[in-house]
Amino acid sequence: MNLPEKIYTESQLTRAKDTAQVVGWLQGAGVVIGGAILWNLLGWIPLLVVVVGVGWALMKLLSRSSDKEQV
């Protein structure tokens, strides 16, 4: 196959990395702000129960797949 050695220029790669970093910062800020608003609306006890419940469910789902691999 005759594929080109470089598909993207260095400036395009740098711009893509910078853009991805800014998008990541915005997503992180959105999660923090959204969590703070939810915390203020619901109070900390129901939110804590939900977070623990979701964490427990994720742990069960992830540990189930690794148990099947070992058997």
Phi, psi and omega per residue, in radians:
M1 nan 2.510 3.127
N2 -1.872 1.443 3.120
L3 -1.670 2.532 3.088
P4 -1.193 2.617 -3.138
E5 -1.220 -0.734 -3.136
K6 -2.093 2.198 3.083
I7 -1.641 -0.668 -3.111
Y8 -2.068 2.625 3.083
T9 -1.444 2.888 3.131
E10 -1.090 -0.670 3.140
S11 -1.162 -0.616 3.088
Q12 -1.181 -0.703 3.102
L13 -1.140 -0.736 3.124
T14 -1.102 -0.757 3.131
R15 -1.131 -0.691 3.125
A16 -1.129 -0.715 3.111
K17 -1.140 -0.759 3.125
D18 -1.110 -0.738 3.126
T19 -1.116 -0.747 3.127
A20 -1.106 -0.654 3.128
Q21 -1.169 -0.732 3.119
V22 -1.137 -0.733 3.104
V23 -1.080 -0.717 3.091
G24 -1.072 -0.738 3.096
W25 -1.084 -0.756 3.138
L26 -1.132 -0.698 3.106
Q27 -1.139 -0.757 3.107
G28 -1.088 -0.745 3.104
A29 -1.122 -0.677 3.110
G30 -1.110 -0.712 3.115
V31 -1.146 -0.752 -3.137
V32 -1.135 -0.804 -3.136
I33 -1.147 -0.763 3.104
G34 -1.080 -0.734 3.096
G35 -1.113 -0.694 3.120
A36 -1.146 -0.722 3.110
I37 -1.129 -0.777 3.117
L38 -1.089 -0.705 3.111
W39 -1.040 -0.773 -3.128
N40 -1.229 -0.612 -3.124
L41 -1.296 -0.744 -3.043
L42 -1.601 -0.485 -2.986
G43 1.632 2.874 -2.995
W44 -1.453 -0.446 -3.100
I45 -1.237 -0.903 3.108
P46 -1.095 -0.639 3.123
L47 -1.132 -0.713 3.114
L48 -1.108 -0.701 3.109
V49 -1.106 -0.746 3.127
V50 -1.125 -0.797 -3.128
V51 -1.084 -0.751 3.120
V52 -1.140 -0.721 3.129
G53 -1.100 -0.775 3.115
V54 -1.140 -0.734 3.106
G55 -1.075 -0.724 3.116
W56 -1.125 -0.769 3.139
A57 -1.103 -0.750 3.106
L58 -1.106 -0.701 3.132
M59 -1.104 -0.734 3.116
K60 -1.125 -0.754 3.139
L61 -1.119 -0.751 -3.109
L62 -1.265 -0.637 -3.123
S63 -1.305 -0.458 3.123
R64 -1.129 -0.727 -3.125
S65 -1.183 -0.603 3.136
S66 -1.317 -0.509 3.084
D67 -1.155 -0.678 3.136
K68 -1.161 -0.568 3.139
E69 -1.217 -0.562 -3.097
Q70 -1.352 -0.467 -3.081
V71 -1.369 nan nan
